[in-house]
């Protein structure tokens, strides 16, 4: 087992805060002296069906704790999801039903298992205890804090000053998250930087329960593909952990260059020295650095072979301007092709466009080409005849073979 100093050096990498830091050092020292693993908790609410790279920032840290010999405790928040985490929100979340949460939770563990070792993870659903709560239990939990304390939260303070509603059920969230720590006797809890209030709430609840309070370890919020807003399903600026290897690689290659250091630090195991070399333009071209980032991320979820294939395919499509290796075929009916069809209708038939107006915009944007010579279509009303099959492209990513019946 590594010394506490060695463990601390690895754990601190990419971390925002460790609160309180001195307690964490003592916990590590005692863990080694007693040969007793720390219980490290991370909670995830199944509010959607996709686990994305933003979720993996704390999950990767949880995996590091596992690799260091500690006990990972994963909380699936099937009851906290019914409330909705207000952290970092400027308005209340839309409430989910039990049926929606249960459906979302079905595939969560499969996706999370791509990051952490589930065979060595204690997995708990917080409905295990909250489903048994009586109203008196809710009152007792609510009585452990005050409205003044809740208003210390930055997000609640901003909403209060702005006159944006703060609903009472939202105030229960940090208490529920904190009680999860009591139930599993957490030594450490991981979370995003905006969750520190909820993580700290657990310390008071643990003290009230006669337990040693947990240490709170927060990690930065990963920015999404746009390079500005946090990665999120609702914004569509995310990469899912179960997406195909090529899609993951292509999306990484689309991020702004200034985002690369953040992604290297939060989504790879490369050292600071290795990252500095890759991001030093005098030593590594930015395009090659981004390819290294893409291959590292894809390799983690799909293996090095598929990562290499994805990189080669991307080079074919974008650097060499070649068509994809595998082009899907769309069969069009004789009725659709009778007498030839306009370019506009063809894009609609191929589902490149939802409407004729949408198709016209694509054509006028100059991104529509056909055939092996990539002839550009500029007239929305141009009649296109398909005899056998014809390659149709919208940009470089969307390519199909249109085939007649």
N, C-alpha and C positions, 0 to 999 in steps of 0.2 A: 504494500500500500504506500502511496506517496505521502510525504510529510504534509503537515497542515500548511506550511509555507508554499509548497509546490502546488497543492490543491487550490489555495487561495489565488495564486498567480493565474492559474488556468480559469478559475471561476470568474475572476474580475474582468477578464477580457470581454469587451463589448457591453459591460453592465453599466446601467445608468446610476443606480444607488444601491448600497447595502445598508439597511437601517435596523438596529444599530450595528455599526461595523465591528466594534469591540466585542459584542456578544457573539457575533458570527465566528470570530477568531477563537473565542473560548469554546464554542460548540464544536468546532473542528478539532481543537486540541483534545477535548474530552472524548470525542468520537474515536479518535485514534488510540488514546490511552485505554479506553474500555473495550475497544474493538466492537463498537456498537454503531451501526450505520445511522446517519441522520435521516429523518423522515421528511422528504422534500415534496411539497404539495404544489400542484398546478391544476387550476380549474378551467374548464372550457364549456361554454354554453352552446348547445346545438340549436343555434338560431337560424342556420341555413344548412344547405346540403354539402357545401364544398369547404374543405379545409385548405387554406391557401398559405402561401409563403409567409404572410404576416403572422399567422398562428404559429409557424414553426420557430420563430425567434425564441420564445420561452421554451418550446418543446425541445429544441436543440440543446438548450442549457440544462433541461431536465435529463436529457440523454447523457450529457457530460457528467452530471451527478451520478447517474447509473454506472457509467464507465469508471468512476472513482470509487465505486463500491457502496454507494448510498441507496436508500430505498425510495423509489419514485412512487408517489401517490397521486393518481389522476382522478380528479373529480369531474364526472359528467354532470353538468348542472341542469338536469331535467326539470328541477323546480325553480332555480334562480332564472332560468330562461323564460319562465312564465311571467317574471317580473320585468326583466330586461335591465342590463347593466347601464346605469346613467353616466358612467365615467366618460368624460370627454364629449358629452352630448349637449347640444344647445336646445334640445327639446326632448320630450318623452318619446321613448321607443314605441312602435306599434306593438300592441300586446299580441302574443301568440297563443294558440289553443294547445291543450294537452296533446291533441291528435297531431298537430303540426310538429311539435317538439319531439314526440315519439318517432315520427317518420324521419325527421332530420337526424336523430340519434342513431338510426339503424346502421348507417355506413360510416359514422364518425370514427369508430375504433379501427376499422380497416385502414382509413386514411392516416390516423394518428400513428398507427403501427408502422408506417413508412419512416417515422422519425425516431420513436423510442422503442425499446425492447418490451413488448407487451408481456412476454413470458416472465419478466422480472418486475412487472408493474402491479401495484395494488390499485385496482380500478373500483371506484365507488360511485354510485349515483346518489345525489343528495335528496332525491325523493325517498330514499331509504329511511331517512329520519323525518323530513318535513311532511311527508304524506301522513304521518301519525300525529301531527300537531293538532292540539285542541285550540280553541280561541284563547283560553287562558295562557297557553304556551306562547302564542303570538304576543299577548300583552306583556308577558314576562320578558320576552326578547326585546320588544319595543321600549320597555322601561329601563334598558341598560344604557341608553344614550339620551341626548337632548336635542331639541330643534336648533339651539345655538351651535351645538357641535356639528350638526349636519350642514349648517350654513357656512361652516369653515371650508367646505369643499369649494374649490374654484368654480366648478361647473354649476353648482347650485347658487353660489353667490352671483355669478354672471346672469343666470336666469332670473334670480330674484330682483336684481337691479334693472334688468330689461323688462320686467313685468311678464316674463314667460312663465306659464304655469309649472309648478313643481308638485307632482302628485304624491300623496302620502305613501302609496305602495312603492314608489321609487326609493323612499327612505329606508325601506326594509332590506333593500339589496345588500348594502355593505354589512348589515347585521347577519343576514343569511350566509353571505360568503365567510364572514368571521366565524359563525357557528360551525361551518364545515371544518374549520381548523381545529375546533374543540373536539368534534366527533372523531377526527382521524389523528389527533394529538400531533399536529405538525410542528416540526422544528424549524423549517424554512418554508416560505411560500414565494413562488415566482409570479410575476405579473408585469403588465405594461406600465410605463412610467406614469400614466394617468390614473392608475389604480392604487396608488400608494395609500390613499385615505382608507379604502376598503381593506387593504392588507394590514394597516395599522389598527383598524377596528378589532381585528382578531386578537391582538395582543391583550386588550382589556378584557375581552370575553374569556380568553384562556386564563388570565389571572383570576377572574371571578370563579372559574371552575377549578382553581387550585393547580393549574398546569403552568409549566414554565412557558413564557410567551415566545412565539415564533420570531424569527428574523425575516425581514421583508427585503426581497431582492427584486429590483425593478429593471426592466430592459427597455431600450428605446423603441418607439413606434416606427415600424417599417413603412417608408413611403412607397406608393404604388408606381405603376408603369408611367404615369404622367410626371413623376418626379416632384410632385408638390403635395398632394393629399395622401393621407394614410391609405395603405392598401385595404380594400374592402370589397365585399361582394356587391353591395348596393351601388358602388361607383363603377364597377366593371373594370377596375384598373389592377386586376390581380392575376396571379398564376396559381392554379390549383395543383396540389401535390399529386393528383391522379391524372393530370392532363398528359396526352401523348408526348413523347420525348421531343419530337420536332416542334410541336407547339410551344413547349416550355422554352426551348432554345431560341426560337424566333422571337418570342416575347422579351426574353432577356436582351436580345440584340436591339430591341426597339427602345430601350430606356435611355434617358439623357446621360451623357458621359459623366456629368457631375454627381450622378447617383451611384456610380460604381464603387466608391470607397465604402459607402454605407452598406451596400449589398455584400461586398467582400467580407466586411467585418461581422455582419449579422447572419449571413447565410452560408458561410464556408468555414472550414477549420484551418485556413491558412494563417500563418503567423503575421504579425505586423511587418516584420522585415520582408517577407515574401510579397505581401500586398504592396508595400512601398516600391519594390522593384517593378512589379507589374504596372503600377500607376505612374512610374517615372517615364515620361514621354521620350527622354533621351535614351532609354534602354528598351522600352517596349512600346510599339505603336498602339494608340488607344483602341483601334479595331481588334488587334490581337489580344489586348487586355480584356476586352469585352467578350471575345470568344472564349478565353480562359475562364471567365466568370460563368458563362453559359454552360460550358462543358463540366465545370465543377458542380454546379447546381443540378444539371440533368443527370450527371453521373451518380449523385447521391440517391436519386429516386429510381433511376432506370439502369444503372451500371455504366461502366466506362465505354463498353462497346457501342451501346445505343447512343451515348453522348457523342462519340466520335462520328457515328453515322448521321446524327442530327446536324452536327457542325458541317459535315461534307455536303449534306443536302441543302443546307442554308447557303453555302458557297455556290452551289450549282444554280440556285434560284436567283440569288441577289448579286453576287459578285460576277458570275459568269453569264447571268441573265438567261439561264437555261430553264426549261420547263421541269416540273417535279418528276421524280422517277416513276411514281405511281399516280396516274391521273384518273380520277373517278369518271365513270361513264354515265351519261344521262340519256335515256332513250326517249325520243319525242315521237308522238303519234303522227300518222299520215295527215290527220285532220289539222294538226298544228302546223305542219309544213306544207300544206297544200298550196301550190302556186308560189312557194317561197314566203318567208315572213320577214317583217321589218326587223331591224336591229333592236328596236325598242321591245317588240313582242318577244324576240328571242331571249333577251335578258330576263324577262319576266318568266318565260317558260322554264328557263334554267335555274330560276329562283335566286338569281344574282340581284334582282330588284323586286320590291314588293308591289310596285305600280309602274305605269307607263311614265309618269313624271319622274319617279325615282330613276328609272332606266335612262331617261333623257339626260338627267344630271350627270350620271356616270359617263355617258358617251361624250357630253360636252366638256367633261373634265379631262378628256384625253387618255383615259386609262383602259379603254376597251380595244383589244386586238384579237385577230383571228388567224388561223392557219399556221403552218410551220414557219412562214416568213414574218409572222407577227404584224400583219397588215392592220394599221390603225383605222378604226371606224370613227368617222367624224359626223356623219349624217344619221340622225336617229331614224329617219325614214328609209334608209338604204335597205333594199331587199336582199336577203341572204339566202342562198340556196344551199341545202345540205344534201349531198349525194354520198351516201355511206356514213362518214363521220367528219367532224370538223372540231378542231381545238378552239375553244373560246376562253379568253382571259379577261379578268377585271383586275388590273394591277398585276402584281407578281405573285400574290398568295392564292388568289381564287382562280383556279384553272379546272376546266372540265372538257371531256370529249362529248360533244353533242352527236348523237347517233340517230339515224332515221330507223323506223321500224323495218 
